[in-house]
Amino acid sequence: MARDLNKVMLTGRLGKAVELRYTPGGNAVATFSVATNRPVKQADGNWGDQTEWFRVVAWDKLAERCANLLTKGRHVYIEGRLQTRKWTDQNGQDKYTTEVIATDMMTLDKKPTENQGDEEWSSSAPSANATRRSGTDYNEADELEPEDIPF
């Protein structure tokens, strides 16, 4: 079986504030747009920027982190995958939209206020270094003792 790849990495600026909503099941979903620029040679021989806009959707904890950290104009790195949705409009016409489903986010500029958290990297999935303990909360102050290592 062949393996396929659907991975998107963007750096750009937010076009407007993040819109945070919750599904009836209580899941957070954030939507926002990111503008990317690339240099293009114009007909007159001068160089200019061509802007592309991407609609980004983030879910759960990542959605809440995006809503807390991102504001219009923030420089951001987004990693995720492309997904196309189909729906039928009021006139019975099929409509499609392609979105970036974010899996990771990192701000690339300084925080606008000191009230925001120090963490600027966020992920919807646990990192390879994440520790999961059943029945207890993980505390960064916990120390790992050699006898706790299972091998």
C-alpha positions in Angstrom: 0.0 0.0 0.0 1.4 3.4 -1.0 1.6 6.2 1.6 0.3 9.6 0.6 1.1 12.9 2.1 -1.2 15.8 2.9 0.9 18.4 4.8 0.7 22.2 4.8 3.2 24.6 6.3 2.4 28.3 6.2 4.0 31.5 7.5 1.9 34.7 7.2 -0.1 37.3 8.9 -3.6 37.0 10.3 -6.2 39.0 8.3 -8.7 39.4 11.2 -9.3 38.3 14.7 -9.8 34.5 15.4 -13.5 33.4 15.6 -13.9 30.9 18.4 -17.1 28.8 18.7 -18.1 25.6 20.4 -19.9 22.7 18.8 -23.1 21.3 20.5 -20.8 18.5 21.9 -18.6 21.1 23.6 -15.6 21.0 21.2 -13.8 24.3 20.5 -13.4 25.3 16.9 -11.5 28.4 15.8 -11.4 29.8 12.3 -9.2 32.5 10.9 -7.4 33.6 7.7 -3.7 33.8 7.0 -2.2 35.9 4.2 1.0 34.8 2.6 3.1 36.9 0.2 5.4 35.8 -2.6 7.4 38.0 -4.9 6.3 38.1 -8.5 7.7 40.0 -11.5 5.1 42.4 -12.8 4.5 43.3 -16.5 6.6 46.5 -16.1 9.6 44.5 -14.9 9.3 45.6 -11.3 8.9 43.2 -8.4 5.7 43.1 -6.3 4.0 40.8 -3.9 1.2 38.4 -4.7 -1.0 37.7 -1.7 -2.7 34.3 -1.1 -5.4 33.9 1.6 -5.8 30.7 3.4 -8.8 29.8 5.7 -7.5 27.9 8.8 -9.5 25.8 11.2 -8.2 24.6 14.5 -10.0 22.3 17.0 -10.1 21.7 20.7 -7.1 23.0 22.8 -5.3 24.3 19.8 -8.4 26.3 18.9 -8.5 27.9 22.4 -4.7 28.7 22.2 -5.2 30.3 18.8 -8.0 32.5 20.2 -5.9 33.5 23.2 -2.6 34.2 21.3 -3.6 35.4 17.8 -4.8 38.8 16.8 -5.1 40.6 13.5 -1.7 41.2 12.0 0.2 38.6 14.1 2.9 36.8 12.2 2.2 33.1 12.6 3.5 29.6 11.5 0.7 27.1 10.9 1.2 23.4 10.2 -1.6 21.1 9.2 -3.4 19.4 6.3 -5.8 20.4 3.5 -9.4 19.4 3.7 -12.2 20.1 1.2 -15.8 20.4 2.5 -18.9 20.2 0.4 -22.3 21.7 1.3 -25.5 22.6 -0.5 -26.6 26.3 -0.4 -30.1 27.7 -0.1 -30.6 27.4 -3.9 -29.7 23.7 -4.0 -26.2 24.4 -5.5 -23.3 22.3 -4.3 -20.5 24.5 -2.9 -17.0 23.5 -1.9 -14.3 25.1 0.2 -10.7 24.0 0.9 -9.3 24.7 4.4 -6.1 24.2 6.3 -6.9 22.0 9.3 -4.3 23.2 11.8 -2.3 20.7 13.9 0.4 23.0 15.1 0.7 26.8 15.6 3.6 29.1 16.6 3.7 32.8 16.7 6.6 34.4 15.0 6.6 37.9 16.5 6.7 39.2 20.0 3.6 39.0 22.2 1.5 42.1 22.0 0.8 42.1 25.8 2.5 40.7 28.8 -0.9 39.1 29.9 -0.5 36.2 27.5 1.2 33.0 28.4 4.9 32.3 27.7 4.2 29.4 25.5 3.9 30.3 21.9 4.1 26.8 20.4 0.9 24.8 20.5 -0.1 21.5 19.2 -3.4 19.5 19.2 -1.5 16.3 19.6 0.9 15.4 22.5 4.6 15.8 21.7 7.0 12.9 21.7 8.3 14.2 25.1 4.8 14.4 26.7 4.3 12.2 29.7 0.9 10.7 30.4 0.1 9.4 33.9 -3.2 7.7 34.6 -5.0 8.8 37.7 -2.7 11.8 38.6 -2.0 15.2 37.1 1.5 15.7 35.7 3.5 18.3 37.5 6.6 19.6 35.8 8.2 19.6 39.3 7.8 15.8 39.5 11.2 14.1 39.2 11.7 10.8 37.5 13.5 8.3 39.7 15.7 5.6 38.1 13.5 2.9 39.6 10.4 4.4 37.8 11.9 3.7 34.4 10.3 0.5 33.1 13.4 -0.9 31.3 
